[in-house]
Amino acid sequence: MSNDTLRALNARFIHNFITNDVPSHDAILHKVGLLVAVYCNYSQ
């Protein structure tokens, strides 16, 4: 992921957390969790 993509994701994550937008916040966490899982599987 590019730095711009990570910045945008981080901004959405913080906004969703502050505004208590639980479904959107959970969706980001799920997406990030999947990306981490994929990365971990490929880096082993």
HTML snippet that shows the backbone in 3Dmol.js (N, CA, C, O; Angstrom):
<script src="https://3Dmol.org/build/3Dmol-min.js"></script>
<div id="view" style="width:600px;height:400px;position:relative"></div>
<script>
const pdb = `
ATOM      1  N   MET A   1       0.830  -1.180   0.000  1.00  0.00           N
ATOM      2  CA  MET A   1       0.000   0.000   0.000  1.00  0.00           C
ATOM      3  C   MET A   1       0.872   1.239   0.000  1.00  0.00           C
ATOM      4  O   MET A   1       1.928   1.275   0.631  1.00  0.00           O
ATOM      5  N   SER A   2       0.421   2.243  -0.709  1.00  0.00           N
ATOM      6  CA  SER A   2       1.179   3.490  -0.750  1.00  0.00           C
ATOM      7  C   SER A   2       0.939   4.295   0.528  1.00  0.00           C
ATOM      8  O   SER A   2      -0.005   4.034   1.273  1.00  0.00           O
ATOM      9  N   ASN A   3       1.794   5.260   0.762  1.00  0.00           N
ATOM     10  CA  ASN A   3       1.632   6.127   1.931  1.00  0.00           C
ATOM     11  C   ASN A   3       0.323   6.893   1.883  1.00  0.00           C
ATOM     12  O   ASN A   3      -0.327   7.080   2.912  1.00  0.00           O
ATOM     13  N   ASP A   4      -0.074   7.345   0.683  1.00  0.00           N
ATOM     14  CA  ASP A   4      -1.337   8.076   0.543  1.00  0.00           C
ATOM     15  C   ASP A   4      -2.532   7.197   0.897  1.00  0.00           C
ATOM     16  O   ASP A   4      -3.482   7.658   1.529  1.00  0.00           O
ATOM     17  N   THR A   5      -2.481   5.935   0.490  1.00  0.00           N
ATOM     18  CA  THR A   5      -3.552   4.995   0.804  1.00  0.00           C
ATOM     19  C   THR A   5      -3.639   4.773   2.315  1.00  0.00           C
ATOM     20  O   THR A   5      -4.726   4.766   2.894  1.00  0.00           O
ATOM     21  N   LEU A   6      -2.476   4.592   2.939  1.00  0.00           N
ATOM     22  CA  LEU A   6      -2.460   4.392   4.393  1.00  0.00           C
ATOM     23  C   LEU A   6      -2.943   5.619   5.141  1.00  0.00           C
ATOM     24  O   LEU A   6      -3.653   5.497   6.140  1.00  0.00           O
ATOM     25  N   ARG A   7      -2.562   6.814   4.667  1.00  0.00           N
ATOM     26  CA  ARG A   7      -3.038   8.053   5.303  1.00  0.00           C
ATOM     27  C   ARG A   7      -4.563   8.169   5.214  1.00  0.00           C
ATOM     28  O   ARG A   7      -5.222   8.531   6.189  1.00  0.00           O
ATOM     29  N   ALA A   8      -5.114   7.859   4.041  1.00  0.00           N
ATOM     30  CA  ALA A   8      -6.564   7.933   3.850  1.00  0.00           C
ATOM     31  C   ALA A   8      -7.280   6.918   4.733  1.00  0.00           C
ATOM     32  O   ALA A   8      -8.304   7.228   5.341  1.00  0.00           O
ATOM     33  N   LEU A   9      -6.742   5.714   4.801  1.00  0.00           N
ATOM     34  CA  LEU A   9      -7.330   4.678   5.645  1.00  0.00           C
ATOM     35  C   LEU A   9      -7.279   5.087   7.116  1.00  0.00           C
ATOM     36  O   LEU A   9      -8.250   4.902   7.849  1.00  0.00           O
ATOM     37  N   ASN A  10      -6.159   5.636   7.539  1.00  0.00           N
ATOM     38  CA  ASN A  10      -6.013   6.086   8.914  1.00  0.00           C
ATOM     39  C   ASN A  10      -6.994   7.209   9.231  1.00  0.00           C
ATOM     40  O   ASN A  10      -7.592   7.217  10.307  1.00  0.00           O
ATOM     41  N   ALA A  11      -7.167   8.154   8.315  1.00  0.00           N
ATOM     42  CA  ALA A  11      -8.104   9.259   8.521  1.00  0.00           C
ATOM     43  C   ALA A  11      -9.535   8.746   8.663  1.00  0.00           C
ATOM     44  O   ALA A  11     -10.280   9.205   9.529  1.00  0.00           O
ATOM     45  N   ARG A  12      -9.920   7.789   7.807  1.00  0.00           N
ATOM     46  CA  ARG A  12     -11.270   7.199   7.917  1.00  0.00           C
ATOM     47  C   ARG A  12     -11.435   6.445   9.222  1.00  0.00           C
ATOM     48  O   ARG A  12     -12.475   6.538   9.874  1.00  0.00           O
ATOM     49  N   PHE A  13     -10.408   5.698   9.603  1.00  0.00           N
ATOM     50  CA  PHE A  13     -10.434   4.926  10.844  1.00  0.00           C
ATOM     51  C   PHE A  13     -10.666   5.853  12.039  1.00  0.00           C
ATOM     52  O   PHE A  13     -11.527   5.581  12.876  1.00  0.00           O
ATOM     53  N   ILE A  14      -9.908   6.940  12.120  1.00  0.00           N
ATOM     54  CA  ILE A  14     -10.039   7.893  13.229  1.00  0.00           C
ATOM     55  C   ILE A  14     -11.407   8.559  13.197  1.00  0.00           C
ATOM     56  O   ILE A  14     -12.054   8.698  14.235  1.00  0.00           O
ATOM     57  N   HIS A  15     -11.855   8.976  12.006  1.00  0.00           N
ATOM     58  CA  HIS A  15     -13.172   9.624  11.895  1.00  0.00           C
ATOM     59  C   HIS A  15     -14.281   8.682  12.356  1.00  0.00           C
ATOM     60  O   HIS A  15     -15.171   9.084  13.105  1.00  0.00           O
ATOM     61  N   ASN A  16     -14.224   7.437  11.909  1.00  0.00           N
ATOM     62  CA  ASN A  16     -15.252   6.463  12.305  1.00  0.00           C
ATOM     63  C   ASN A  16     -15.220   6.196  13.804  1.00  0.00           C
ATOM     64  O   ASN A  16     -16.268   6.021  14.425  1.00  0.00           O
ATOM     65  N   PHE A  17     -14.039   6.163  14.382  1.00  0.00           N
ATOM     66  CA  PHE A  17     -13.909   5.940  15.818  1.00  0.00           C
ATOM     67  C   PHE A  17     -14.502   7.117  16.602  1.00  0.00           C
ATOM     68  O   PHE A  17     -15.258   6.920  17.553  1.00  0.00           O
ATOM     69  N   ILE A  18     -14.155   8.327  16.197  1.00  0.00           N
ATOM     70  CA  ILE A  18     -14.622   9.524  16.903  1.00  0.00           C
ATOM     71  C   ILE A  18     -16.129   9.697  16.773  1.00  0.00           C
ATOM     72  O   ILE A  18     -16.797  10.079  17.734  1.00  0.00           O
ATOM     73  N   THR A  19     -16.668   9.416  15.589  1.00  0.00           N
ATOM     74  CA  THR A  19     -18.109   9.587  15.369  1.00  0.00           C
ATOM     75  C   THR A  19     -18.909   8.353  15.796  1.00  0.00           C
ATOM     76  O   THR A  19     -20.131   8.315  15.655  1.00  0.00           O
ATOM     77  N   ASN A  20     -18.206   7.348  16.317  1.00  0.00           N
ATOM     78  CA  ASN A  20     -18.843   6.122  16.797  1.00  0.00           C
ATOM     79  C   ASN A  20     -19.606   5.393  15.687  1.00  0.00           C
ATOM     80  O   ASN A  20     -20.674   4.826  15.919  1.00  0.00           O
ATOM     81  N   ASP A  21     -19.039   5.421  14.478  1.00  0.00           N
ATOM     82  CA  ASP A  21     -19.611   4.702  13.335  1.00  0.00           C
ATOM     83  C   ASP A  21     -19.090   3.266  13.392  1.00  0.00           C
ATOM     84  O   ASP A  21     -18.133   2.903  12.708  1.00  0.00           O
ATOM     85  N   VAL A  22     -19.740   2.473  14.219  1.00  0.00           N
ATOM     86  CA  VAL A  22     -19.261   1.120  14.510  1.00  0.00           C
ATOM     87  C   VAL A  22     -19.209   0.227  13.267  1.00  0.00           C
ATOM     88  O   VAL A  22     -18.199  -0.446  13.062  1.00  0.00           O
ATOM     89  N   PRO A  23     -20.246   0.189  12.433  1.00  0.00           N
ATOM     90  CA  PRO A  23     -20.171  -0.695  11.267  1.00  0.00           C
ATOM     91  C   PRO A  23     -18.998  -0.356  10.334  1.00  0.00           C
ATOM     92  O   PRO A  23     -18.311  -1.256   9.851  1.00  0.00           O
ATOM     93  N   SER A  24     -18.772   0.928  10.085  1.00  0.00           N
ATOM     94  CA  SER A  24     -17.661   1.322   9.213  1.00  0.00           C
ATOM     95  C   SER A  24     -16.320   1.049   9.876  1.00  0.00           C
ATOM     96  O   SER A  24     -15.375   0.607   9.223  1.00  0.00           O
ATOM     97  N   HIS A  25     -16.241   1.311  11.170  1.00  0.00           N
ATOM     98  CA  HIS A  25     -15.013   1.063  11.920  1.00  0.00           C
ATOM     99  C   HIS A  25     -14.678  -0.430  11.899  1.00  0.00           C
ATOM    100  O   HIS A  25     -13.529  -0.812  11.679  1.00  0.00           O
ATOM    101  N   ASP A  26     -15.677  -1.258  12.127  1.00  0.00           N
ATOM    102  CA  ASP A  26     -15.480  -2.709  12.104  1.00  0.00           C
ATOM    103  C   ASP A  26     -15.079  -3.201  10.713  1.00  0.00           C
ATOM    104  O   ASP A  26     -14.264  -4.114  10.581  1.00  0.00           O
ATOM    105  N   ALA A  27     -15.658  -2.588   9.676  1.00  0.00           N
ATOM    106  CA  ALA A  27     -15.318  -2.981   8.312  1.00  0.00           C
ATOM    107  C   ALA A  27     -13.850  -2.701   8.016  1.00  0.00           C
ATOM    108  O   ALA A  27     -13.180  -3.508   7.372  1.00  0.00           O
ATOM    109  N   ILE A  28     -13.343  -1.554   8.487  1.00  0.00           N
ATOM    110  CA  ILE A  28     -11.933  -1.233   8.285  1.00  0.00           C
ATOM    111  C   ILE A  28     -11.068  -2.223   9.053  1.00  0.00           C
ATOM    112  O   ILE A  28     -10.076  -2.721   8.520  1.00  0.00           O
ATOM    113  N   LEU A  29     -11.428  -2.510  10.288  1.00  0.00           N
ATOM    114  CA  LEU A  29     -10.640  -3.461  11.075  1.00  0.00           C
ATOM    115  C   LEU A  29     -10.610  -4.825  10.398  1.00  0.00           C
ATOM    116  O   LEU A  29      -9.571  -5.485  10.366  1.00  0.00           O
ATOM    117  N   HIS A  30     -11.747  -5.245   9.859  1.00  0.00           N
ATOM    118  CA  HIS A  30     -11.823  -6.531   9.171  1.00  0.00           C
ATOM    119  C   HIS A  30     -10.916  -6.528   7.942  1.00  0.00           C
ATOM    120  O   HIS A  30     -10.176  -7.481   7.703  1.00  0.00           O
ATOM    121  N   LYS A  31     -10.983  -5.443   7.166  1.00  0.00           N
ATOM    122  CA  LYS A  31     -10.168  -5.334   5.954  1.00  0.00           C
ATOM    123  C   LYS A  31      -8.685  -5.336   6.302  1.00  0.00           C
ATOM    124  O   LYS A  31      -7.896  -6.021   5.651  1.00  0.00           O
ATOM    125  N   VAL A  32      -8.306  -4.582   7.315  1.00  0.00           N
ATOM    126  CA  VAL A  32      -6.904  -4.537   7.729  1.00  0.00           C
ATOM    127  C   VAL A  32      -6.471  -5.903   8.248  1.00  0.00           C
ATOM    128  O   VAL A  32      -5.360  -6.348   7.962  1.00  0.00           O
ATOM    129  N   GLY A  33      -7.323  -6.563   8.996  1.00  0.00           N
ATOM    130  CA  GLY A  33      -7.006  -7.895   9.501  1.00  0.00           C
ATOM    131  C   GLY A  33      -6.761  -8.878   8.375  1.00  0.00           C
ATOM    132  O   GLY A  33      -5.847  -9.699   8.460  1.00  0.00           O
ATOM    133  N   LEU A  34      -7.559  -8.810   7.325  1.00  0.00           N
ATOM    134  CA  LEU A  34      -7.365  -9.690   6.170  1.00  0.00           C
ATOM    135  C   LEU A  34      -6.047  -9.385   5.470  1.00  0.00           C
ATOM    136  O   LEU A  34      -5.325 -10.300   5.072  1.00  0.00           O
ATOM    137  N   LEU A  35      -5.732  -8.102   5.318  1.00  0.00           N
ATOM    138  CA  LEU A  35      -4.475  -7.722   4.676  1.00  0.00           C
ATOM    139  C   LEU A  35      -3.280  -8.219   5.476  1.00  0.00           C
ATOM    140  O   LEU A  35      -2.301  -8.694   4.900  1.00  0.00           O
ATOM    141  N   VAL A  36      -3.353  -8.112   6.800  1.00  0.00           N
ATOM    142  CA  VAL A  36      -2.263  -8.592   7.652  1.00  0.00           C
ATOM    143  C   VAL A  36      -2.133 -10.107   7.538  1.00  0.00           C
ATOM    144  O   VAL A  36      -1.022 -10.630   7.450  1.00  0.00           O
ATOM    145  N   ALA A  37      -3.249 -10.807   7.540  1.00  0.00           N
ATOM    146  CA  ALA A  37      -3.217 -12.266   7.433  1.00  0.00           C
ATOM    147  C   ALA A  37      -2.598 -12.693   6.108  1.00  0.00           C
ATOM    148  O   ALA A  37      -1.788 -13.619   6.074  1.00  0.00           O
ATOM    149  N   VAL A  38      -2.965 -12.038   5.034  1.00  0.00           N
ATOM    150  CA  VAL A  38      -2.407 -12.370   3.727  1.00  0.00           C
ATOM    151  C   VAL A  38      -0.923 -12.083   3.711  1.00  0.00           C
ATOM    152  O   VAL A  38      -0.139 -12.903   3.233  1.00  0.00           O
ATOM    153  N   TYR A  39      -0.526 -10.939   4.222  1.00  0.00           N
ATOM    154  CA  TYR A  39       0.891 -10.567   4.259  1.00  0.00           C
ATOM    155  C   TYR A  39       1.685 -11.596   5.076  1.00  0.00           C
ATOM    156  O   TYR A  39       2.752 -12.040   4.653  1.00  0.00           O
ATOM    157  N   CYS A  40       1.168 -11.963   6.224  1.00  0.00           N
ATOM    158  CA  CYS A  40       1.876 -12.921   7.095  1.00  0.00           C
ATOM    159  C   CYS A  40       2.030 -14.274   6.416  1.00  0.00           C
ATOM    160  O   CYS A  40       3.068 -14.922   6.556  1.00  0.00           O
ATOM    161  N   ASN A  41       1.016 -14.707   5.685  1.00  0.00           N
ATOM    162  CA  ASN A  41       1.098 -15.995   4.989  1.00  0.00           C
ATOM    163  C   ASN A  41       2.125 -15.961   3.874  1.00  0.00           C
ATOM    164  O   ASN A  41       2.817 -16.953   3.646  1.00  0.00           O
ATOM    165  N   TYR A  42       2.238 -14.840   3.172  1.00  0.00           N
ATOM    166  CA  TYR A  42       3.185 -14.741   2.071  1.00  0.00           C
ATOM    167  C   TYR A  42       4.602 -14.474   2.534  1.00  0.00           C
ATOM    168  O   TYR A  42       5.555 -14.767   1.812  1.00  0.00           O
ATOM    169  N   SER A  43       4.754 -13.925   3.722  1.00  0.00           N
ATOM    170  CA  SER A  43       6.111 -13.572   4.177  1.00  0.00           C
ATOM    171  C   SER A  43       6.803 -14.711   4.910  1.00  0.00           C
ATOM    172  O   SER A  43       7.968 -14.585   5.287  1.00  0.00           O
ATOM    173  N   GLN A  44       6.105 -15.815   5.113  1.00  0.00           N
ATOM    174  CA  GLN A  44       6.722 -16.946   5.825  1.00  0.00           C
ATOM    175  C   GLN A  44       7.484 -17.848   4.898  1.00  0.00           C
ATOM    176  O   GLN A  44       8.060 -18.842   5.339  1.00  0.00           O
TER     177      GLN A  44
END
`;
const viewer = $3Dmol.createViewer("view");
viewer.addModel(pdb, "pdb");
viewer.setStyle({}, {cartoon: {color: "spectrum"}});
viewer.zoomTo();
viewer.render();
</script>
